[in-house]
Amino acid sequence: RKEVEQDPGPFNVPEGATVAFNCTYSNSASQSFFWYRQDCRKEPKLLMSVYSSGNEDGRFTAQLNRASQYISLLIRDSKLSDSATYLCVVNRGNNNDMRFGAGTRLTVKP
Amino acid sequence: EAEVAQSPRYKITEKSQAVAFWCDPISGHATLYWYRQILGQGPELLVQFQDESVVDDSQLPKDRFSAERLKGVDSTLKIQPAELGDSAMYLCATSSQFEAFFGQGTRLTVV
């Protein structure tokens, strides 16, 4: 079993739809959590950090459930420009060790 | 804006040849990672440095891969000999505390 697991996707949604991605992690000592976005043939870039209280950035909402070792990302009112692969990232804390999920591919269609 | 520099951007090499990649981190970033990403998959950690010391190289195929960060600044990743299955994107990332910043990567094709 991989340390960070994500919905395999792909997700194909129409513009304006709401879509949610899930991620689970196995290392209970993990300390910080992130969602990264990766466009085709580009490097990953930070989308948002994930806090225990949940956090929102415009159309994007991230949630963390430490008890269930579960992270989610909700995208409301999807735009064509949201089409990308979304990577769940877990920082295990010791030595700043960052582990990536396999990514979930999203395609938003007109 | 400071960025992680990687070179070359693209590399085509024949199998059994040696190949090397270079990474120059954002100034002051103590943590440096090398990841390998196969098309359609997430980045897989190969090696992590804290300053000049290796923190984690458990996933590095040490029979053919080597990595160094001699002065705790820039880093090189070497493959010798290259195999067809090594074709992938090799990403360098650096971090000062939590967020990791990635370079544009080196796309390796082994023929």
HADDOCK unambig.tbl for C-alpha pairs under 7 A between the chains (distance, minus, plus):
assign (segid A and resid 42 and name CA) (segid B and resid 104 and name CA) 6.53 0.50 0.50
assign (segid A and resid 43 and name CA) (segid B and resid 102 and name CA) 6.18 0.50 0.50
assign (segid A and resid 43 and name CA) (segid B and resid 103 and name CA) 6.64 0.50 0.50
assign (segid A and resid 43 and name CA) (segid B and resid 104 and name CA) 5.31 0.50 0.50
assign (segid A and resid 43 and name CA) (segid B and resid 105 and name CA) 6.73 0.50 0.50
assign (segid A and resid 44 and name CA) (segid B and resid 102 and name CA) 6.57 0.50 0.50
assign (segid A and resid 96 and name CA) (segid B and resid 98 and name CA) 6.92 0.50 0.50
assign (segid A and resid 100 and name CA) (segid B and resid 42 and name CA) 6.29 0.50 0.50
assign (segid A and resid 100 and name CA) (segid B and resid 43 and name CA) 6.17 0.50 0.50
assign (segid A and resid 101 and name CA) (segid B and resid 42 and name CA) 5.78 0.50 0.50
assign (segid A and resid 102 and name CA) (segid B and resid 41 and name CA) 5.00 0.50 0.50
assign (segid A and resid 102 and name CA) (segid B and resid 42 and name CA) 3.78 0.50 0.50
assign (segid A and resid 103 and name CA) (segid B and resid 41 and name CA) 6.73 0.50 0.50
assign (segid A and resid 103 and name CA) (segid B and resid 42 and name CA) 5.54 0.50 0.50
